[in-house]
Amino acid sequence: MNTTSTVSPISKPALWTGRVLTGLVLLFLLMDISIKFMGVPQVAESLIQLGWPVTSAVPLAVLLLICGLLYAFPKTSVLGAVLLTGYLGGAIATHARIGDPLFSHTLFGVYIGVLMWLGLWLRDGTLRAQMPWRV
């Protein structure tokens, strides 16, 4: 069976914009992971408010770390983005369930997800070929 993959050409500005967006998403994830591992009191308060046990901070941080590492490396970046999309969907559902403000809390996961996928789309020619921008 002969399989060929099409790769869409990427301009230098698009590549660097994608790298910057990816870096911003990874910095946010790293900050979130760090505060969960450090046991910052505000994390415990937030978890309780969201209806999660305080003991879930470290497992959530480990899960986020694994997904973030998969997203960071080009060979596994699409898998990482798919897994992070699921993680962010859970966060969105959790905030919606308790009635948090829509634009600042509930949709924050959407904002991160859009930046994540846009960064990946801009830096990955294969993904661009499979998901072309159509006007």
MODELLER restraints for C-alpha pairs under 7 A, 6 or more apart:
rsr = mdl.restraints
at = mdl.atoms
rsr.add(forms.Gaussian(group=physical.xy_distance, feature=features.Distance(at['CA:6:A'], at['CA:126:A']), mean=6.19, stdev=0.5))
rsr.add(forms.Gaussian(group=physical.xy_distance, feature=features.Distance(at['CA:6:A'], at['CA:129:A']), mean=6.12, stdev=0.5))
rsr.add(forms.Gaussian(group=physical.xy_distance, feature=features.Distance(at['CA:7:A'], at['CA:125:A']), mean=4.86, stdev=0.5))
rsr.add(forms.Gaussian(group=physical.xy_distance, feature=features.Distance(at['CA:7:A'], at['CA:126:A']), mean=4.47, stdev=0.5))
rsr.add(forms.Gaussian(group=physical.xy_distance, feature=features.Distance(at['CA:7:A'], at['CA:129:A']), mean=5.66, stdev=0.5))
rsr.add(forms.Gaussian(group=physical.xy_distance, feature=features.Distance(at['CA:8:A'], at['CA:125:A']), mean=4.55, stdev=0.5))
rsr.add(forms.Gaussian(group=physical.xy_distance, feature=features.Distance(at['CA:8:A'], at['CA:126:A']), mean=6.17, stdev=0.5))
rsr.add(forms.Gaussian(group=physical.xy_distance, feature=features.Distance(at['CA:8:A'], at['CA:128:A']), mean=5.94, stdev=0.5))
rsr.add(forms.Gaussian(group=physical.xy_distance, feature=features.Distance(at['CA:8:A'], at['CA:129:A']), mean=5.02, stdev=0.5))
rsr.add(forms.Gaussian(group=physical.xy_distance, feature=features.Distance(at['CA:9:A'], at['CA:125:A']), mean=5.99, stdev=0.5))
rsr.add(forms.Gaussian(group=physical.xy_distance, feature=features.Distance(at['CA:10:A'], at['CA:125:A']), mean=6.22, stdev=0.5))
rsr.add(forms.Gaussian(group=physical.xy_distance, feature=features.Distance(at['CA:14:A'], at['CA:122:A']), mean=5.49, stdev=0.5))
rsr.add(forms.Gaussian(group=physical.xy_distance, feature=features.Distance(at['CA:14:A'], at['CA:123:A']), mean=6.79, stdev=0.5))
rsr.add(forms.Gaussian(group=physical.xy_distance, feature=features.Distance(at['CA:15:A'], at['CA:122:A']), mean=5.81, stdev=0.5))
rsr.add(forms.Gaussian(group=physical.xy_distance, feature=features.Distance(at['CA:15:A'], at['CA:123:A']), mean=4.65, stdev=0.5))
rsr.add(forms.Gaussian(group=physical.xy_distance, feature=features.Distance(at['CA:18:A'], at['CA:118:A']), mean=6.93, stdev=0.5))
rsr.add(forms.Gaussian(group=physical.xy_distance, feature=features.Distance(at['CA:18:A'], at['CA:119:A']), mean=3.90, stdev=0.5))
rsr.add(forms.Gaussian(group=physical.xy_distance, feature=features.Distance(at['CA:18:A'], at['CA:120:A']), mean=6.14, stdev=0.5))
rsr.add(forms.Gaussian(group=physical.xy_distance, feature=features.Distance(at['CA:18:A'], at['CA:122:A']), mean=4.69, stdev=0.5))
rsr.add(forms.Gaussian(group=physical.xy_distance, feature=features.Distance(at['CA:18:A'], at['CA:123:A']), mean=4.93, stdev=0.5))
rsr.add(forms.Gaussian(group=physical.xy_distance, feature=features.Distance(at['CA:19:A'], at['CA:119:A']), mean=6.35, stdev=0.5))
rsr.add(forms.Gaussian(group=physical.xy_distance, feature=features.Distance(at['CA:19:A'], at['CA:123:A']), mean=6.53, stdev=0.5))
rsr.add(forms.Gaussian(group=physical.xy_distance, feature=features.Distance(at['CA:21:A'], at['CA:115:A']), mean=6.21, stdev=0.5))
rsr.add(forms.Gaussian(group=physical.xy_distance, feature=features.Distance(at['CA:21:A'], at['CA:116:A']), mean=6.91, stdev=0.5))
rsr.add(forms.Gaussian(group=physical.xy_distance, feature=features.Distance(at['CA:21:A'], at['CA:119:A']), mean=4.90, stdev=0.5))
rsr.add(forms.Gaussian(group=physical.xy_distance, feature=features.Distance(at['CA:22:A'], at['CA:116:A']), mean=6.04, stdev=0.5))
rsr.add(forms.Gaussian(group=physical.xy_distance, feature=features.Distance(at['CA:22:A'], at['CA:119:A']), mean=5.06, stdev=0.5))
rsr.add(forms.Gaussian(group=physical.xy_distance, feature=features.Distance(at['CA:22:A'], at['CA:120:A']), mean=6.81, stdev=0.5))
rsr.add(forms.Gaussian(group=physical.xy_distance, feature=features.Distance(at['CA:25:A'], at['CA:112:A']), mean=6.72, stdev=0.5))
rsr.add(forms.Gaussian(group=physical.xy_distance, feature=features.Distance(at['CA:25:A'], at['CA:115:A']), mean=6.97, stdev=0.5))
rsr.add(forms.Gaussian(group=physical.xy_distance, feature=features.Distance(at['CA:25:A'], at['CA:116:A']), mean=6.11, stdev=0.5))
rsr.add(forms.Gaussian(group=physical.xy_distance, feature=features.Distance(at['CA:26:A'], at['CA:68:A']), mean=6.78, stdev=0.5))
rsr.add(forms.Gaussian(group=physical.xy_distance, feature=features.Distance(at['CA:29:A'], at['CA:68:A']), mean=6.99, stdev=0.5))
rsr.add(forms.Gaussian(group=physical.xy_distance, feature=features.Distance(at['CA:33:A'], at['CA:61:A']), mean=4.84, stdev=0.5))
rsr.add(forms.Gaussian(group=physical.xy_distance, feature=features.Distance(at['CA:33:A'], at['CA:64:A']), mean=6.81, stdev=0.5))
rsr.add(forms.Gaussian(group=physical.xy_distance, feature=features.Distance(at['CA:33:A'], at['CA:65:A']), mean=6.66, stdev=0.5))
rsr.add(forms.Gaussian(group=physical.xy_distance, feature=features.Distance(at['CA:36:A'], at['CA:43:A']), mean=6.46, stdev=0.5))
rsr.add(forms.Gaussian(group=physical.xy_distance, feature=features.Distance(at['CA:36:A'], at['CA:57:A']), mean=5.36, stdev=0.5))
rsr.add(forms.Gaussian(group=physical.xy_distance, feature=features.Distance(at['CA:36:A'], at['CA:58:A']), mean=6.06, stdev=0.5))
rsr.add(forms.Gaussian(group=physical.xy_distance, feature=features.Distance(at['CA:36:A'], at['CA:61:A']), mean=5.90, stdev=0.5))
rsr.add(forms.Gaussian(group=physical.xy_distance, feature=features.Distance(at['CA:37:A'], at['CA:58:A']), mean=5.71, stdev=0.5))
rsr.add(forms.Gaussian(group=physical.xy_distance, feature=features.Distance(at['CA:37:A'], at['CA:61:A']), mean=6.61, stdev=0.5))
rsr.add(forms.Gaussian(group=physical.xy_distance, feature=features.Distance(at['CA:44:A'], at['CA:54:A']), mean=5.35, stdev=0.5))
rsr.add(forms.Gaussian(group=physical.xy_distance, feature=features.Distance(at['CA:47:A'], at['CA:53:A']), mean=6.38, stdev=0.5))
rsr.add(forms.Gaussian(group=physical.xy_distance, feature=features.Distance(at['CA:47:A'], at['CA:54:A']), mean=5.90, stdev=0.5))
rsr.add(forms.Gaussian(group=physical.xy_distance, feature=features.Distance(at['CA:48:A'], at['CA:54:A']), mean=6.55, stdev=0.5))
rsr.add(forms.Gaussian(group=physical.xy_distance, feature=features.Distance(at['CA:50:A'], at['CA:94:A']), mean=6.65, stdev=0.5))
rsr.add(forms.Gaussian(group=physical.xy_distance, feature=features.Distance(at['CA:50:A'], at['CA:98:A']), mean=6.83, stdev=0.5))
rsr.add(forms.Gaussian(group=physical.xy_distance, feature=features.Distance(at['CA:67:A'], at['CA:80:A']), mean=5.02, stdev=0.5))
rsr.add(forms.Gaussian(group=physical.xy_distance, feature=features.Distance(at['CA:67:A'], at['CA:83:A']), mean=6.10, stdev=0.5))
rsr.add(forms.Gaussian(group=physical.xy_distance, feature=features.Distance(at['CA:67:A'], at['CA:84:A']), mean=5.92, stdev=0.5))
rsr.add(forms.Gaussian(group=physical.xy_distance, feature=features.Distance(at['CA:68:A'], at['CA:80:A']), mean=6.36, stdev=0.5))
rsr.add(forms.Gaussian(group=physical.xy_distance, feature=features.Distance(at['CA:70:A'], at['CA:76:A']), mean=5.19, stdev=0.5))
rsr.add(forms.Gaussian(group=physical.xy_distance, feature=features.Distance(at['CA:70:A'], at['CA:77:A']), mean=5.54, stdev=0.5))
rsr.add(forms.Gaussian(group=physical.xy_distance, feature=features.Distance(at['CA:70:A'], at['CA:79:A']), mean=6.72, stdev=0.5))
rsr.add(forms.Gaussian(group=physical.xy_distance, feature=features.Distance(at['CA:70:A'], at['CA:80:A']), mean=4.44, stdev=0.5))
rsr.add(forms.Gaussian(group=physical.xy_distance, feature=features.Distance(at['CA:71:A'], at['CA:77:A']), mean=3.90, stdev=0.5))
rsr.add(forms.Gaussian(group=physical.xy_distance, feature=features.Distance(at['CA:71:A'], at['CA:78:A']), mean=6.61, stdev=0.5))
rsr.add(forms.Gaussian(group=physical.xy_distance, feature=features.Distance(at['CA:71:A'], at['CA:79:A']), mean=6.93, stdev=0.5))
rsr.add(forms.Gaussian(group=physical.xy_distance, feature=features.Distance(at['CA:71:A'], at['CA:80:A']), mean=3.98, stdev=0.5))
rsr.add(forms.Gaussian(group=physical.xy_distance, feature=features.Distance(at['CA:71:A'], at['CA:81:A']), mean=5.58, stdev=0.5))
rsr.add(forms.Gaussian(group=physical.xy_distance, feature=features.Distance(at['CA:81:A'], at['CA:117:A']), mean=6.92, stdev=0.5))
rsr.add(forms.Gaussian(group=physical.xy_distance, feature=features.Distance(at['CA:85:A'], at['CA:113:A']), mean=6.26, stdev=0.5))
rsr.add(forms.Gaussian(group=physical.xy_distance, feature=features.Distance(at['CA:88:A'], at['CA:109:A']), mean=5.10, stdev=0.5))
rsr.add(forms.Gaussian(group=physical.xy_distance, feature=features.Distance(at['CA:89:A'], at['CA:109:A']), mean=6.94, stdev=0.5))
rsr.add(forms.Gaussian(group=physical.xy_distance, feature=features.Distance(at['CA:91:A'], at['CA:109:A']), mean=6.63, stdev=0.5))
rsr.add(forms.Gaussian(group=physical.xy_distance, feature=features.Distance(at['CA:92:A'], at['CA:106:A']), mean=5.16, stdev=0.5))
rsr.add(forms.Gaussian(group=physical.xy_distance, feature=features.Distance(at['CA:92:A'], at['CA:107:A']), mean=6.42, stdev=0.5))
rsr.add(forms.Gaussian(group=physical.xy_distance, feature=features.Distance(at['CA:92:A'], at['CA:109:A']), mean=5.85, stdev=0.5))
rsr.add(forms.Gaussian(group=physical.xy_distance, feature=features.Distance(at['CA:95:A'], at['CA:105:A']), mean=6.62, stdev=0.5))
rsr.add(forms.Gaussian(group=physical.xy_distance, feature=features.Distance(at['CA:95:A'], at['CA:106:A']), mean=5.03, stdev=0.5))
rsr.add(forms.Gaussian(group=physical.xy_distance, feature=features.Distance(at['CA:96:A'], at['CA:106:A']), mean=5.71, stdev=0.5))
rsr.add(forms.Gaussian(group=physical.xy_distance, feature=features.Distance(at['CA:100:A'], at['CA:106:A']), mean=6.19, stdev=0.5))
rsr.add(forms.Gaussian(group=physical.xy_distance, feature=features.Distance(at['CA:121:A'], at['CA:127:A']), mean=5.92, stdev=0.5))
rsr.add(forms.Gaussian(group=physical.xy_distance, feature=features.Distance(at['CA:121:A'], at['CA:128:A']), mean=5.63, stdev=0.5))
